[in-house]
């Protein structure tokens, strides 16, 4: 093979190897935009629980907020509960909201980041509960989340949002602690 042919081969090989190189995010969606037609995202202020529908008692917000804060303090996860009417694209909304907040973003998931959980509660919808889990919590599966939702659904069906949200938060906390031990990455 001539030098010229070898050089062409090497260049062709490098070009083929770099397809998809650059600013790619490894095939993950990094969208942080509010889905079209949905309400604007609410910033976190003094609580991990945001009740934009006015359906929770202050005591419930305080109890749930304390549990969420303990999860963060333990380094296990950052959990937000957003009660938001008017959301038409709940899955995208919950996921984009978590990204927009940079929830659980402490680095790559392999370095202990992306450990956020968003519970989106829609009082005006038939399907009232939606969740989004960050990639840094691979042990927390959809099966776990469905079990948690099943524990809370009757409360939501009867408009008992205080108990429903408290059940979601408590059971998510218990499951995360069981899966991750006293701190993120711990074994059980």
VMD Tcl script that builds the backbone (N, CA, C; Angstrom):
set m [mol new atoms 564]
animate dup $m
set s [atomselect $m all]
$s set {name element resname resid chain x y z} {
  {N N UNK 1 A 0.850 -1.155 0.000}
  {CA C UNK 1 A 0.000 0.000 0.000}
  {C C UNK 1 A 0.907 1.232 0.000}
  {N N UNK 2 A 0.592 2.178 -0.838}
  {CA C UNK 2 A 1.404 3.386 -0.927}
  {C C UNK 2 A 1.129 4.304 0.257}
  {N N UNK 3 A 2.040 5.269 0.459}
  {CA C UNK 3 A 1.877 6.242 1.547}
  {C C UNK 3 A 0.600 7.038 1.334}
  {N N UNK 4 A 0.354 7.383 0.090}
  {CA C UNK 4 A -0.836 8.174 -0.228}
  {C C UNK 4 A -2.101 7.374 0.095}
  {N N UNK 5 A -2.147 6.103 -0.256}
  {CA C UNK 5 A -3.297 5.256 0.027}
  {C C UNK 5 A -3.445 5.056 1.536}
  {N N UNK 6 A -2.307 4.886 2.220}
  {CA C UNK 6 A -2.336 4.723 3.676}
  {C C UNK 6 A -2.894 5.972 4.349}
  {N N UNK 7 A -2.479 7.132 3.889}
  {CA C UNK 7 A -2.954 8.390 4.455}
  {C C UNK 7 A -4.461 8.534 4.237}
  {N N UNK 8 A -4.939 8.178 3.045}
  {CA C UNK 8 A -6.379 8.254 2.762}
  {C C UNK 8 A -7.142 7.296 3.677}
  {N N UNK 9 A -6.577 6.114 3.881}
  {CA C UNK 9 A -7.212 5.130 4.740}
  {C C UNK 9 A -7.312 5.653 6.172}
  {N N UNK 10 A -6.221 6.219 6.682}
  {CA C UNK 10 A -6.198 6.747 8.048}
  {C C UNK 10 A -7.193 7.888 8.187}
  {N N UNK 11 A -7.229 8.788 7.221}
  {CA C UNK 11 A -8.168 9.915 7.268}
  {C C UNK 11 A -9.602 9.410 7.240}
  {N N UNK 12 A -9.878 8.463 6.361}
  {CA C UNK 12 A -11.229 7.901 6.276}
  {C C UNK 12 A -11.605 7.223 7.584}
  {N N UNK 13 A -10.650 6.501 8.183}
  {CA C UNK 13 A -10.902 5.824 9.452}
  {C C UNK 13 A -11.207 6.840 10.548}
  {N N UNK 14 A -10.411 7.887 10.636}
  {CA C UNK 14 A -10.619 8.911 11.667}
  {C C UNK 14 A -11.951 9.621 11.488}
  {N N UNK 15 A -12.305 9.919 10.248}
  {CA C UNK 15 A -13.598 10.568 9.994}
  {C C UNK 15 A -14.743 9.661 10.412}
  {N N UNK 16 A -14.629 8.379 10.082}
  {CA C UNK 16 A -15.682 7.434 10.453}
  {C C UNK 16 A -15.768 7.299 11.970}
  {N N UNK 17 A -14.625 7.286 12.642}
  {CA C UNK 17 A -14.603 7.147 14.097}
  {C C UNK 17 A -15.171 8.372 14.790}
  {N N UNK 18 A -15.097 9.530 14.143}
  {CA C UNK 18 A -15.559 10.769 14.780}
  {C C UNK 18 A -16.999 11.119 14.453}
  {N N UNK 19 A -17.691 10.266 13.684}
  {CA C UNK 19 A -19.090 10.545 13.405}
  {C C UNK 19 A -19.813 10.571 14.748}
  {N N UNK 20 A -20.485 11.637 15.021}
  {CA C UNK 20 A -21.174 11.797 16.298}
  {C C UNK 20 A -20.302 12.427 17.373}
  {N N UNK 21 A -19.042 12.692 17.074}
  {CA C UNK 21 A -18.182 13.358 18.051}
  {C C UNK 21 A -18.568 14.825 18.132}
  {N N UNK 22 A -18.011 15.507 19.049}
  {CA C UNK 22 A -18.286 16.941 19.158}
  {C C UNK 22 A -19.037 17.227 20.428}
  {N N UNK 23 A -20.095 18.003 20.318}
  {CA C UNK 23 A -20.823 18.446 21.503}
  {C C UNK 23 A -21.973 17.521 21.853}
  {N N UNK 24 A -21.964 16.328 21.333}
  {CA C UNK 24 A -23.021 15.382 21.647}
  {C C UNK 24 A -23.060 15.113 23.145}
  {N N UNK 25 A -24.236 14.824 23.644}
  {CA C UNK 25 A -24.385 14.525 25.061}
  {C C UNK 25 A -24.552 13.032 25.292}
  {N N UNK 26 A -23.988 12.218 24.409}
  {CA C UNK 26 A -24.020 10.790 24.601}
  {C C UNK 26 A -25.376 10.167 24.328}
  {N N UNK 27 A -26.210 10.810 23.524}
  {CA C UNK 27 A -27.499 10.252 23.185}
  {C C UNK 27 A -28.596 10.596 24.183}
  {N N UNK 28 A -28.308 11.385 25.191}
  {CA C UNK 28 A -29.345 11.762 26.137}
  {C C UNK 28 A -29.938 13.100 25.732}
  {N N UNK 29 A -31.194 13.250 25.997}
  {CA C UNK 29 A -31.905 14.491 25.721}
  {C C UNK 29 A -31.595 15.474 26.850}
  {N N UNK 30 A -31.181 16.673 26.500}
  {CA C UNK 30 A -30.868 17.661 27.534}
  {C C UNK 30 A -31.847 18.831 27.512}
  {N N UNK 31 A -33.031 18.626 26.964}
  {CA C UNK 31 A -34.028 19.671 26.841}
  {C C UNK 31 A -34.480 20.164 28.213}
  {N N UNK 32 A -34.456 21.457 28.383}
  {CA C UNK 32 A -34.915 22.075 29.631}
  {C C UNK 32 A -36.057 23.062 29.370}
  {N N UNK 33 A -36.661 22.973 28.205}
  {CA C UNK 33 A -37.728 23.903 27.828}
  {C C UNK 33 A -39.085 23.421 28.328}
  {N N UNK 34 A -39.934 24.367 28.658}
  {CA C UNK 34 A -41.312 24.052 28.997}
  {C C UNK 34 A -41.978 23.519 27.726}
  {N N UNK 35 A -42.625 22.355 27.794}
  {CA C UNK 35 A -43.327 21.853 26.613}
  {C C UNK 35 A -44.374 22.867 26.136}
  {N N UNK 36 A -44.542 22.941 24.834}
  {CA C UNK 36 A -45.458 23.915 24.231}
  {C C UNK 36 A -46.850 23.812 24.842}
  {N N UNK 37 A -47.374 24.967 25.261}
  {CA C UNK 37 A -48.719 25.046 25.802}
  {C C UNK 37 A -48.827 24.768 27.294}
  {N N UNK 38 A -47.732 24.364 27.933}
  {CA C UNK 38 A -47.764 24.078 29.363}
  {C C UNK 38 A -47.386 25.324 30.162}
  {N N UNK 39 A -47.757 25.363 31.449}
  {CA C UNK 39 A -47.434 26.535 32.275}
  {C C UNK 39 A -45.927 26.672 32.495}
  {N N UNK 40 A -45.465 27.882 32.773}
  {CA C UNK 40 A -44.029 28.085 33.038}
  {C C UNK 40 A -43.587 27.281 34.257}
  {N N UNK 41 A -42.309 26.945 34.283}
  {CA C UNK 41 A -41.744 26.231 35.431}
  {C C UNK 41 A -41.685 27.152 36.644}
  {N N UNK 42 A -41.929 26.560 37.806}
  {CA C UNK 42 A -41.861 27.292 39.069}
  {C C UNK 42 A -40.476 27.101 39.687}
  {N N UNK 43 A -39.807 28.182 40.065}
  {CA C UNK 43 A -38.494 28.026 40.706}
  {C C UNK 43 A -38.639 27.485 42.127}
  {N N UNK 44 A -37.587 26.826 42.583}
  {CA C UNK 44 A -37.542 26.429 43.988}
  {C C UNK 44 A -37.270 27.681 44.811}
  {N N UNK 45 A -37.979 27.826 45.893}
  {CA C UNK 45 A -37.722 28.973 46.767}
  {C C UNK 45 A -37.317 28.442 48.139}
  {N N UNK 46 A -38.259 28.295 49.032}
  {CA C UNK 46 A -37.927 27.872 50.394}
  {C C UNK 46 A -38.359 26.444 50.689}
  {N N UNK 47 A -38.907 25.731 49.719}
  {CA C UNK 47 A -39.438 24.399 49.976}
  {C C UNK 47 A -39.222 23.490 48.771}
  {N N UNK 48 A -39.067 22.201 49.058}
  {CA C UNK 48 A -38.988 21.175 48.008}
  {C C UNK 48 A -40.378 20.822 47.490}
  {N N UNK 49 A -41.419 21.359 48.114}
  {CA C UNK 49 A -42.805 21.098 47.729}
  {C C UNK 49 A -43.396 22.410 47.234}
  {N N UNK 50 A -43.859 22.400 46.011}
  {CA C UNK 50 A -44.429 23.605 45.393}
  {C C UNK 50 A -45.887 23.310 45.070}
  {N N UNK 51 A -46.789 24.001 45.716}
  {CA C UNK 51 A -48.222 23.775 45.540}
  {C C UNK 51 A -48.836 24.940 44.771}
  {N N UNK 52 A -48.798 24.852 43.465}
  {CA C UNK 52 A -49.375 25.907 42.626}
  {C C UNK 52 A -50.878 25.752 42.443}
  {N N UNK 53 A -51.470 24.741 43.062}
  {CA C UNK 53 A -52.915 24.554 42.987}
  {C C UNK 53 A -53.600 24.884 44.312}
  {N N UNK 54 A -52.817 25.110 45.356}
  {CA C UNK 54 A -53.391 25.444 46.651}
  {C C UNK 54 A -54.192 24.309 47.280}
  {N N UNK 55 A -53.741 23.065 47.111}
  {CA C UNK 55 A -54.500 21.929 47.632}
  {C C UNK 55 A -53.902 21.328 48.906}
  {N N UNK 56 A -52.728 21.806 49.335}
  {CA C UNK 56 A -52.063 21.244 50.505}
  {C C UNK 56 A -52.129 22.183 51.709}
  {N N UNK 57 A -52.216 21.583 52.888}
  {CA C UNK 57 A -52.112 22.334 54.134}
  {C C UNK 57 A -50.637 22.668 54.363}
  {N N UNK 58 A -50.376 23.762 55.055}
  {CA C UNK 58 A -48.990 24.157 55.354}
  {C C UNK 58 A -48.252 23.073 56.134}
  {N N UNK 59 A -48.959 22.394 57.027}
  {CA C UNK 59 A -48.340 21.327 57.820}
  {C C UNK 59 A -47.825 20.197 56.911}
  {N N UNK 60 A -48.605 19.844 55.909}
  {CA C UNK 60 A -48.188 18.787 54.976}
  {C C UNK 60 A -46.957 19.221 54.204}
  {N N UNK 61 A -46.970 20.452 53.730}
  {CA C UNK 61 A -45.810 20.974 53.004}
  {C C UNK 61 A -44.586 20.914 53.898}
  {N N UNK 62 A -44.710 21.331 55.147}
  {CA C UNK 62 A -43.592 21.310 56.085}
  {C C UNK 62 A -43.064 19.908 56.341}
  {N N UNK 63 A -43.963 18.950 56.549}
  {CA C UNK 63 A -43.538 17.560 56.796}
  {C C UNK 63 A -42.825 16.978 55.585}
  {N N UNK 64 A -43.395 17.184 54.421}
  {CA C UNK 64 A -42.793 16.653 53.187}
  {C C UNK 64 A -41.472 17.351 52.890}
  {N N UNK 65 A -41.432 18.640 53.108}
  {CA C UNK 65 A -40.204 19.394 52.869}
  {C C UNK 65 A -39.069 18.889 53.757}
  {N N UNK 66 A -39.375 18.578 55.005}
  {CA C UNK 66 A -38.351 18.074 55.931}
  {C C UNK 66 A -37.789 16.732 55.447}
  {N N UNK 67 A -38.651 15.868 54.940}
  {CA C UNK 67 A -38.195 14.574 54.418}
  {C C UNK 67 A -37.301 14.782 53.201}
  {N N UNK 68 A -37.722 15.657 52.303}
  {CA C UNK 68 A -36.924 15.940 51.104}
  {C C UNK 68 A -35.565 16.534 51.474}
  {N N UNK 69 A -35.554 17.410 52.454}
  {CA C UNK 69 A -34.296 18.019 52.891}
  {C C UNK 69 A -33.366 16.969 53.490}
  {N N UNK 70 A -33.905 16.030 54.254}
  {CA C UNK 70 A -33.092 14.956 54.828}
  {C C UNK 70 A -32.491 14.077 53.736}
  {N N UNK 71 A -33.252 13.841 52.667}
  {CA C UNK 71 A -32.712 13.069 51.534}
  {C C UNK 71 A -31.516 13.782 50.921}
  {N N UNK 72 A -31.647 15.092 50.755}
  {CA C UNK 72 A -30.530 15.852 50.197}
  {C C UNK 72 A -29.358 15.881 51.171}
  {N N UNK 73 A -29.624 16.124 52.437}
  {CA C UNK 73 A -28.563 16.188 53.441}
  {C C UNK 73 A -27.806 14.867 53.540}
  {N N UNK 74 A -28.501 13.763 53.313}
  {CA C UNK 74 A -27.877 12.439 53.349}
  {C C UNK 74 A -27.072 12.139 52.090}
  {N N UNK 75 A -27.201 12.982 51.068}
  {CA C UNK 75 A -26.491 12.756 49.813}
  {C C UNK 75 A -27.105 11.655 48.969}
  {N N UNK 76 A -28.363 11.319 49.247}
  {CA C UNK 76 A -29.018 10.241 48.512}
  {C C UNK 76 A -29.682 10.773 47.240}
  {N N UNK 77 A -30.487 11.802 47.384}
  {CA C UNK 77 A -31.237 12.321 46.239}
  {C C UNK 77 A -31.761 13.713 46.561}
  {N N UNK 78 A -32.208 14.394 45.515}
  {CA C UNK 78 A -32.955 15.642 45.655}
  {C C UNK 78 A -34.333 15.389 45.061}
  {N N UNK 79 A -35.350 15.516 45.897}
  {CA C UNK 79 A -36.715 15.225 45.466}
  {C C UNK 79 A -37.562 16.491 45.553}
  {N N UNK 80 A -38.300 16.742 44.484}
  {CA C UNK 80 A -39.222 17.871 44.423}
  {C C UNK 80 A -40.618 17.340 44.141}
  {N N UNK 81 A -41.593 17.908 44.823}
  {CA C UNK 81 A -42.997 17.631 44.533}
  {C C UNK 81 A -43.580 18.923 43.990}
  {N N UNK 82 A -44.091 18.857 42.771}
  {CA C UNK 82 A -44.711 20.023 42.133}
  {C C UNK 82 A -46.175 19.705 41.874}
  {N N UNK 83 A -47.047 20.481 42.469}
  {CA C UNK 83 A -48.475 20.346 42.204}
  {C C UNK 83 A -48.831 21.465 41.252}
  {N N UNK 84 A -49.161 21.083 40.024}
  {CA C UNK 84 A -49.304 22.063 38.956}
  {C C UNK 84 A -50.481 21.703 38.050}
  {N N UNK 85 A -51.531 22.507 38.059}
  {CA C UNK 85 A -52.609 22.283 37.087}
  {C C UNK 85 A -52.205 22.791 35.708}
  {N N UNK 86 A -52.935 22.348 34.702}
  {CA C UNK 86 A -52.765 22.859 33.347}
  {C C UNK 86 A -51.635 22.235 32.548}
  {N N UNK 87 A -51.047 21.159 33.025}
  {CA C UNK 87 A -49.952 20.505 32.304}
  {C C UNK 87 A -50.544 19.483 31.336}
  {N N UNK 88 A -50.241 19.652 30.062}
  {CA C UNK 88 A -50.755 18.755 29.023}
  {C C UNK 88 A -49.752 17.683 28.609}
  {N N UNK 89 A -48.481 17.886 28.903}
  {CA C UNK 89 A -47.409 16.951 28.522}
  {C C UNK 89 A -46.651 16.536 29.779}
  {N N UNK 90 A -47.289 15.741 30.652}
  {CA C UNK 90 A -46.729 15.508 31.987}
  {C C UNK 90 A -45.352 14.839 31.999}
  {N N UNK 91 A -45.114 13.859 31.160}
  {CA C UNK 91 A -43.818 13.178 31.180}
  {C C UNK 91 A -42.688 14.124 30.800}
  {N N UNK 92 A -42.866 14.851 29.701}
  {CA C UNK 92 A -41.847 15.815 29.284}
  {C C UNK 92 A -41.711 16.938 30.315}
  {N N UNK 93 A -42.852 17.385 30.825}
  {CA C UNK 93 A -42.836 18.489 31.791}
  {C C UNK 93 A -42.017 18.113 33.023}
  {N N UNK 94 A -42.285 16.939 33.597}
  {CA C UNK 94 A -41.570 16.508 34.802}
  {C C UNK 94 A -40.081 16.354 34.527}
  {N N UNK 95 A -39.737 15.746 33.412}
  {CA C UNK 95 A -38.327 15.529 33.073}
  {C C UNK 95 A -37.611 16.843 32.801}
  {N N UNK 96 A -38.215 17.698 31.986}
  {CA C UNK 96 A -37.591 18.980 31.655}
  {C C UNK 96 A -37.490 19.870 32.898}
  {N N UNK 97 A -38.489 19.761 33.775}
  {CA C UNK 97 A -38.472 20.556 35.002}
  {C C UNK 97 A -37.283 20.170 35.884}
  {N N UNK 98 A -37.075 18.886 36.048}
  {CA C UNK 98 A -35.926 18.429 36.835}
  {C C UNK 98 A -34.611 18.914 36.260}
  {N N UNK 99 A -34.486 18.873 34.938}
  {CA C UNK 99 A -33.267 19.372 34.281}
  {C C UNK 99 A -33.140 20.886 34.453}
  {N N UNK 100 A -34.259 21.587 34.297}
  {CA C UNK 100 A -34.263 23.044 34.412}
  {C C UNK 100 A -33.802 23.468 35.800}
  {N N UNK 101 A -34.233 22.732 36.830}
  {CA C UNK 101 A -33.813 23.018 38.202}
  {C C UNK 101 A -32.375 22.581 38.459}
  {N N UNK 102 A -31.824 21.778 37.548}
  {CA C UNK 102 A -30.514 21.130 37.749}
  {C C UNK 102 A -30.577 20.281 39.011}
  {N N UNK 103 A -31.695 19.590 39.127}
  {CA C UNK 103 A -31.974 18.770 40.295}
  {C C UNK 103 A -30.993 17.614 40.375}
  {N N UNK 104 A -30.333 17.505 41.496}
  {CA C UNK 104 A -29.399 16.413 41.721}
  {C C UNK 104 A -28.156 16.478 40.870}
  {N N UNK 105 A -27.874 17.633 40.275}
  {CA C UNK 105 A -26.739 17.754 39.355}
  {C C UNK 105 A -25.482 18.121 40.127}
  {N N UNK 106 A -24.689 17.111 40.424}
  {CA C UNK 106 A -23.420 17.326 41.113}
  {C C UNK 106 A -22.271 16.844 40.252}
  {N N UNK 107 A -22.531 16.505 39.024}
  {CA C UNK 107 A -21.534 15.927 38.138}
  {C C UNK 107 A -22.202 14.848 37.323}
  {N N UNK 108 A -21.408 14.027 36.697}
  {CA C UNK 108 A -21.961 12.921 35.939}
  {C C UNK 108 A -22.598 11.919 36.888}
  {N N UNK 109 A -23.536 11.140 36.384}
  {CA C UNK 109 A -24.210 10.182 37.259}
  {C C UNK 109 A -23.222 9.205 37.885}
  {N N UNK 110 A -22.124 8.915 37.204}
  {CA C UNK 110 A -21.117 8.012 37.758}
  {C C UNK 110 A -20.318 8.686 38.869}
  {N N UNK 111 A -20.462 9.996 39.024}
  {CA C UNK 111 A -19.752 10.742 40.069}
  {C C UNK 111 A -20.705 11.189 41.169}
  {N N UNK 112 A -21.903 10.641 41.184}
  {CA C UNK 112 A -22.846 10.971 42.246}
  {C C UNK 112 A -23.833 12.051 41.896}
  {N N UNK 113 A -23.966 12.422 40.642}
  {CA C UNK 113 A -24.924 13.451 40.263}
  {C C UNK 113 A -26.138 12.860 39.571}
  {N N UNK 114 A -26.942 13.728 39.019}
  {CA C UNK 114 A -28.175 13.346 38.328}
  {C C UNK 114 A -29.065 12.481 39.217}
  {N N UNK 115 A -29.091 12.795 40.502}
  {CA C UNK 115 A -29.862 11.999 41.444}
  {C C UNK 115 A -31.132 12.732 41.878}
  {N N UNK 116 A -31.850 13.245 40.906}
  {CA C UNK 116 A -33.081 13.959 41.193}
  {C C UNK 116 A -34.315 13.110 40.960}
  {N N UNK 117 A -35.361 13.407 41.729}
  {CA C UNK 117 A -36.680 12.793 41.550}
  {C C UNK 117 A -37.690 13.930 41.530}
  {N N UNK 118 A -38.537 13.939 40.510}
  {CA C UNK 118 A -39.622 14.912 40.419}
  {C C UNK 118 A -40.942 14.158 40.478}
  {N N UNK 119 A -41.773 14.551 41.415}
  {CA C UNK 119 A -43.164 14.099 41.429}
  {C C UNK 119 A -44.010 15.260 40.931}
  {N N UNK 120 A -44.703 15.067 39.824}
  {CA C UNK 120 A -45.626 16.060 39.279}
  {C C UNK 120 A -47.043 15.583 39.582}
  {N N UNK 121 A -47.784 16.408 40.296}
  {CA C UNK 121 A -49.171 16.102 40.645}
  {C C UNK 121 A -50.058 17.089 39.896}
  {N N UNK 122 A -51.029 16.552 39.150}
  {CA C UNK 122 A -51.943 17.384 38.356}
  {C C UNK 122 A -53.376 17.185 38.865}
  {N N UNK 123 A -53.846 18.068 39.724}
  {CA C UNK 123 A -55.189 17.897 40.287}
  {C C UNK 123 A -56.301 17.934 39.251}
  {N N UNK 124 A -56.072 18.569 38.119}
  {CA C UNK 124 A -57.106 18.726 37.097}
  {C C UNK 124 A -57.055 17.651 36.010}
  {N N UNK 125 A -56.285 16.594 36.208}
  {CA C UNK 125 A -56.129 15.565 35.191}
  {C C UNK 125 A -56.641 14.220 35.696}
  {N N UNK 126 A -56.986 13.339 34.761}
  {CA C UNK 126 A -57.382 11.982 35.150}
  {C C UNK 126 A -56.189 11.224 35.723}
  {N N UNK 127 A -55.060 11.313 35.044}
  {CA C UNK 127 A -53.816 10.704 35.524}
  {C C UNK 127 A -53.108 11.765 36.361}
  {N N UNK 128 A -53.265 11.694 37.653}
  {CA C UNK 128 A -52.819 12.775 38.529}
  {C C UNK 128 A -51.328 12.764 38.846}
  {N N UNK 129 A -50.682 11.599 38.798}
  {CA C UNK 129 A -49.282 11.478 39.218}
  {C C UNK 129 A -48.374 11.132 38.045}
  {N N UNK 130 A -47.267 11.855 37.959}
  {CA C UNK 130 A -46.213 11.571 36.996}
  {C C UNK 130 A -44.898 11.749 37.735}
  {N N UNK 131 A -43.900 10.981 37.350}
  {CA C UNK 131 A -42.598 11.095 37.993}
  {C C UNK 131 A -41.502 11.142 36.933}
  {N N UNK 132 A -40.361 11.636 37.365}
  {CA C UNK 132 A -39.150 11.601 36.552}
  {C C UNK 132 A -37.999 11.300 37.498}
  {N N UNK 133 A -37.150 10.362 37.087}
  {CA C UNK 133 A -36.017 9.928 37.897}
  {C C UNK 133 A -34.733 10.240 37.148}
  {N N UNK 134 A -33.771 10.860 37.806}
  {CA C UNK 134 A -32.475 11.124 37.198}
  {C C UNK 134 A -31.692 9.842 36.958}
  {N N UNK 135 A -30.805 9.888 35.986}
  {CA C UNK 135 A -29.998 8.721 35.628}
  {C C UNK 135 A -29.043 8.288 36.736}
  {N N UNK 136 A -28.805 9.131 37.688}
  {CA C UNK 136 A -27.917 8.794 38.790}
  {C C UNK 136 A -28.566 7.930 39.861}
  {N N UNK 137 A -29.822 7.541 39.639}
  {CA C UNK 137 A -30.533 6.670 40.573}
  {C C UNK 137 A -30.992 5.396 39.849}
  {N N UNK 138 A -30.053 4.632 39.301}
  {CA C UNK 138 A -30.443 3.479 38.474}
  {C C UNK 138 A -31.143 2.359 39.234}
  {N N UNK 139 A -30.953 2.292 40.547}
  {CA C UNK 139 A -31.610 1.240 41.327}
  {C C UNK 139 A -33.095 1.534 41.561}
  {N N UNK 140 A -33.485 2.802 41.447}
  {CA C UNK 140 A -34.886 3.194 41.624}
  {C C UNK 140 A -35.595 2.999 40.282}
  {N N UNK 141 A -36.357 1.929 40.182}
  {CA C UNK 141 A -36.945 1.545 38.903}
  {C C UNK 141 A -38.399 2.000 38.779}
  {N N UNK 142 A -38.910 1.895 37.583}
  {CA C UNK 142 A -40.314 2.206 37.339}
  {C C UNK 142 A -41.222 1.302 38.163}
  {N N UNK 143 A -40.815 0.063 38.363}
  {CA C UNK 143 A -41.601 -0.864 39.182}
  {C C UNK 143 A -41.749 -0.328 40.603}
  {N N UNK 144 A -40.658 0.206 41.163}
  {CA C UNK 144 A -40.741 0.812 42.496}
  {C C UNK 144 A -41.704 1.993 42.494}
  {N N UNK 145 A -41.596 2.813 41.476}
  {CA C UNK 145 A -42.417 4.024 41.424}
  {C C UNK 145 A -43.897 3.684 41.261}
  {N N UNK 146 A -44.201 2.661 40.474}
  {CA C UNK 146 A -45.600 2.248 40.310}
  {C C UNK 146 A -46.151 1.745 41.641}
  {N N UNK 147 A -45.346 0.998 42.390}
  {CA C UNK 147 A -45.790 0.540 43.710}
  {C C UNK 147 A -46.091 1.732 44.621}
  {N N UNK 148 A -45.235 2.736 44.586}
  {CA C UNK 148 A -45.445 3.940 45.397}
  {C C UNK 148 A -46.715 4.655 44.950}
  {N N UNK 149 A -46.896 4.787 43.656}
  {CA C UNK 149 A -48.093 5.443 43.127}
  {C C UNK 149 A -49.360 4.689 43.527}
  {N N UNK 150 A -49.302 3.363 43.479}
  {CA C UNK 150 A -50.468 2.566 43.866}
  {C C UNK 150 A -50.841 2.790 45.324}
  {N N UNK 151 A -49.851 3.052 46.174}
  {CA C UNK 151 A -50.122 3.332 47.583}
  {C C UNK 151 A -50.833 4.666 47.779}
  {N N UNK 152 A -50.625 5.585 46.860}
  {CA C UNK 152 A -51.168 6.943 47.015}
  {C C UNK 152 A -52.408 7.218 46.171}
  {N N UNK 153 A -52.673 6.408 45.167}
  {CA C UNK 153 A -53.691 6.783 44.173}
  {C C UNK 153 A -55.092 6.972 44.742}
  {N N UNK 154 A -55.494 6.149 45.713}
  {CA C UNK 154 A -56.848 6.306 46.254}
  {C C UNK 154 A -57.025 7.645 46.961}
  {N N UNK 155 A -55.969 8.117 47.587}
  {CA C UNK 155 A -56.052 9.427 48.238}
  {C C UNK 155 A -56.279 10.526 47.201}
  {N N UNK 156 A -55.561 10.441 46.103}
  {CA C UNK 156 A -55.734 11.430 45.032}
  {C C UNK 156 A -57.108 11.299 44.390}
  {N N UNK 157 A -57.568 10.063 44.214}
  {CA C UNK 157 A -58.881 9.857 43.596}
  {C C UNK 157 A -60.006 10.485 44.412}
  {N N UNK 158 A -59.795 10.608 45.729}
  {CA C UNK 158 A -60.799 11.228 46.591}
  {C C UNK 158 A -60.395 12.636 47.009}
  {N N UNK 159 A -59.482 13.232 46.233}
  {CA C UNK 159 A -59.033 14.615 46.450}
  {C C UNK 159 A -58.407 14.847 47.816}
  {N N UNK 160 A -57.825 13.817 48.406}
  {CA C UNK 160 A -57.104 13.954 49.672}
  {C C UNK 160 A -55.620 14.111 49.319}
  {N N UNK 161 A -55.274 15.311 48.877}
  {CA C UNK 161 A -53.914 15.564 48.397}
  {C C UNK 161 A -52.900 15.566 49.534}
  {N N UNK 162 A -53.317 15.986 50.721}
  {CA C UNK 162 A -52.384 16.000 51.846}
  {C C UNK 162 A -51.847 14.597 52.125}
  {N N UNK 163 A -52.730 13.637 52.272}
  {CA C UNK 163 A -52.292 12.273 52.558}
  {C C UNK 163 A -51.597 11.668 51.343}
  {N N UNK 164 A -52.127 11.909 50.160}
  {CA C UNK 164 A -51.526 11.358 48.947}
  {C C UNK 164 A -50.088 11.807 48.752}
  {N N UNK 165 A -49.833 13.095 48.893}
  {CA C UNK 165 A -48.473 13.621 48.727}
  {C C UNK 165 A -47.570 13.103 49.843}
  {N N UNK 166 A -48.078 13.065 51.066}
  {CA C UNK 166 A -47.285 12.560 52.176}
  {C C UNK 166 A -46.880 11.090 51.937}
  {N N UNK 167 A -47.799 10.289 51.446}
  {CA C UNK 167 A -47.492 8.888 51.129}
  {C C UNK 167 A -46.417 8.814 50.043}
  {N N UNK 168 A -46.565 9.612 48.982}
  {CA C UNK 168 A -45.553 9.614 47.904}
  {C C UNK 168 A -44.164 9.938 48.449}
  {N N UNK 169 A -44.095 10.985 49.242}
  {CA C UNK 169 A -42.801 11.446 49.751}
  {C C UNK 169 A -42.216 10.427 50.735}
  {N N UNK 170 A -43.028 9.951 51.663}
  {CA C UNK 170 A -42.520 8.999 52.659}
  {C C UNK 170 A -42.062 7.694 52.008}
  {N N UNK 171 A -42.861 7.175 51.105}
  {CA C UNK 171 A -42.508 5.896 50.487}
  {C C UNK 171 A -41.326 6.030 49.524}
  {N N UNK 172 A -41.218 7.162 48.842}
  {CA C UNK 172 A -40.051 7.380 47.986}
  {C C UNK 172 A -38.796 7.473 48.842}
  {N N UNK 173 A -38.892 8.192 49.941}
  {CA C UNK 173 A -37.773 8.297 50.880}
  {C C UNK 173 A -37.368 6.912 51.389}
  {N N UNK 174 A -38.325 6.118 51.829}
  {CA C UNK 174 A -38.026 4.778 52.352}
  {C C UNK 174 A -37.375 3.904 51.285}
  {N N UNK 175 A -37.890 3.959 50.076}
  {CA C UNK 175 A -37.345 3.126 49.002}
  {C C UNK 175 A -35.924 3.566 48.657}
  {N N UNK 176 A -35.693 4.863 48.557}
  {CA C UNK 176 A -34.345 5.349 48.250}
  {C C UNK 176 A -33.359 4.952 49.347}
  {N N UNK 177 A -33.765 5.059 50.591}
  {CA C UNK 177 A -32.877 4.687 51.694}
  {C C UNK 177 A -32.604 3.185 51.706}
  {N N UNK 178 A -33.604 2.403 51.353}
  {CA C UNK 178 A -33.401 0.951 51.278}
  {C C UNK 178 A -32.442 0.603 50.136}
  {N N UNK 179 A -32.613 1.257 49.005}
  {CA C UNK 179 A -31.787 0.963 47.827}
  {C C UNK 179 A -30.366 1.498 47.944}
  {N N UNK 180 A -30.219 2.664 48.567}
  {CA C UNK 180 A -28.920 3.339 48.587}
  {C C UNK 180 A -28.276 3.435 49.970}
  {N N UNK 181 A -28.913 2.843 50.975}
  {CA C UNK 181 A -28.333 2.892 52.315}
  {C C UNK 181 A -28.344 4.304 52.870}
  {N N UNK 182 A -27.423 4.571 53.785}
  {CA C UNK 182 A -27.352 5.881 54.437}
  {C C UNK 182 A -26.898 6.979 53.519}
  {N N UNK 183 A -26.216 6.630 52.430}
  {CA C UNK 183 A -25.779 7.661 51.486}
  {C C UNK 183 A -25.771 7.088 50.079}
  {N N UNK 184 A -25.790 7.966 49.112}
  {CA C UNK 184 A -25.817 7.554 47.716}
  {C C UNK 184 A -24.656 6.623 47.418}
  {N N UNK 185 A -24.961 5.553 46.710}
  {CA C UNK 185 A -23.936 4.607 46.326}
  {C C UNK 185 A -23.748 3.503 47.351}
  {N N UNK 186 A -24.381 3.641 48.521}
  {CA C UNK 186 A -24.244 2.616 49.548}
  {C C UNK 186 A -24.971 1.343 49.166}
  {N N UNK 187 A -24.528 0.240 49.668}
  {CA C UNK 187 A -25.141 -1.046 49.373}
  {C C UNK 187 A -26.101 -1.441 50.480}
  {N N UNK 188 A -27.100 -2.210 50.102}
  {CA C UNK 188 A -28.031 -2.740 51.099}
  {C C UNK 188 A -28.064 -4.233 50.990}
}
mol reanalyze $m
mol bondsrecalc $m
mol representation Tube
mol addrep $m
